[in-house]
């Protein structure tokens, strides 16, 4: 009986110890951003951004290979510098922000490629479509500050908008899409460890 009791205590203490070692990283919104680019009229590009978003990740290893990440973007915060275009992007031709107000991502694995480069794989949901994607991510560095340890990341991901039901497909006189099919999303994120370590 004592042996089982001691084993139970050890198991509980071990799980508490592992939990204590995990760092929850909070996004520093003032030093982060999410932008995207898409071809316009075949020959040019339009750049936009999302102003309302959040990303958190938890990791117990200093190289972040055990990290889990979750992110949300409020579709209604899209800004391309053109109010009429932004209004169109929120309609059912594209995001349908009223019915699907959030873009979501949840990681399933983080792979370290070399000293700075990572592959972050997970499920990306836009509208009512979820697909597995892999971000190319760069860890630009970590440092200790007065408010805790900071980690700076940059991640990019090209997606085909038609895969996610962003269906508007008007073409130019020459036959090319007015709005291209490939959208490249870029995230620049600065995170602070909640534990301060």
N, C-alpha and C positions, 0 to 999 in steps of 0.2 A: 504493500500500500504506500509506504513512504517513498519507494523507488518511483512509482507512477506520479506521486505528488511532486517530487523533485523534478522529474522530467517535464511536467507541465509548467512549473515555474521557470525552468530554463528556456522552454519554448516561448513563453510570453516575454521574458526579458530579451531574448534574441530578436523577436519581432519589433519590440519597442526600440531596441538599439538600431535596427535597420531603418526604422521610420525616422528616428532622430537624425540619421545621417543624410537623409534626403533634403535637398534644397529646393524650395519653391521659388521660381524666378518670376518677377513681376515686370511687365512692360513699362518702360519709361516713355510715356506717350509724347513728351516734349521733344524727344530725340529719336523718334521712329516715324516710319511712313510706309504706306502701301500705294504703289503706282502701277499703271499698266500702259502698254503701247499696243496699237493696232494699225495696220495699213489703211490708208485712205486713198481711194481712187487709184490704187495699185502703186503709185509713184511716191506717195508721201506717208507720213505717220501722224497719228493723233495720240497724245498722251493725256491720261487722266489719273485721278487719285480717289481714294476712299478716305473720308475724314473721321469716320467712327468705326473703330475696330479694337479688338483686344486679343492678346496672345499670352498664354501662360505655359510654362513647362517645368517639369520636376525631374531632377537628376541627382543621383548620389555619387556619380563618378566625375572626377575632374575633367575627363575627356568627353563627357556628355554622351557616351555611346549607349547608355541605358536611359536616355531622356525620353519622356513622353510629352507631346505637345498638343495643345488644342487652341484653335483660333476661330474667331467669328468676325465677320464684316457686316455692317449694316448697309444694305444695298442703297437705301435712301440717301446715304451720305456721298454718293458718287458726284464727282466734280470734274468736268472736262473744260471748264472755262467758258462754256456756252450753255446758258439756261435752257434753250429750246432743245438742244441735243441731249442734255441731261434728262429732261422730261421724257423724251422719246426712249432713252435707255431704260427708264423705269417702267415702261409699258410692256405688254405681253409680246411685242416684237423682240424684246431682249430679256430683261431680268424679271419682269412682272413683280415689282417690289412690293405691291400691295398683298399679293398672295404668297410670295416667297421673300420675306424681308431680310433674310440672312444668307450669307455664304459661310459655309463651315468647313473646317479641316480638322481631322484627328489623326495623329501619327500612329503608325504600326511598327516602325523600326527606324533607327538612326545608325547609319553606317559611316565610320570614319575612313576616308579614302587615303588621306595623307595628313601632314601636320595641320593644315588649315581647312581642307576641303572635306565636305560631308555629302551624303545622300540621305535625304529625309523622305521616307515613304509613308503614305497614309491615304485616307479616304477624303476626297474633296467633293462637297455637295454644293451644287448650284441649281437653283430652282428645285425640281424634284428628282434630279439625277445625281447619283453618287458614283464616282469612279476612282480607282486607285491611281495615284500619281506619285512621281518622285521629284522632289525639289533638288536643284543643285545649290548647296549652301556653303558659305565661307564663314568661318569663325575668324573675324578680324582681330580678336584679342580679348583678353580679360585684364582687369586691374582692380586694385582695392581703392575705394574712395571713402570719403567721410560718411557716406550713407550706405556703405556695404560694397560687396564685390560686384563689379559690372562685367557683362559679357556683350560684345557687339557682333551682330550677325548680318549677313546679306544673303538672301535666297531668291532664286529666280525659277520660274516655271512657265513654259509655253503650253497653251492648251488650244484645242480647236473648239471655238464657241458653239459650233453646230452640234458637237457631242453633248452639250448641256442644254439644248433647246433654245439657244439664242438665235432665232430662226430668220431674222430679217436678211433678205438676200437680193436686194436691188443691185442691178449691174450697170456699168457704164456703157456708153455707146460702143466702146471697143470690146465689150464683153467681160471685163474684169469686175470683181465685186467692189461696190462703193465702200463698204466696210469689210476689211479682210477677214479671213476665217481664223487666222492664228492670233491669239492674244497672249502677250508675254507679261506675266505678273512679276513684279519685283517688290520684295519686302526688305526694308532696312530696319533692323530692330536693335534697340539697346535695352538690356534687361538688368535688373538688380536683384541679387539674392536676398530673399526675405529674411534669411537667417543671419545675414551680414557677414557670412564667411566665404 
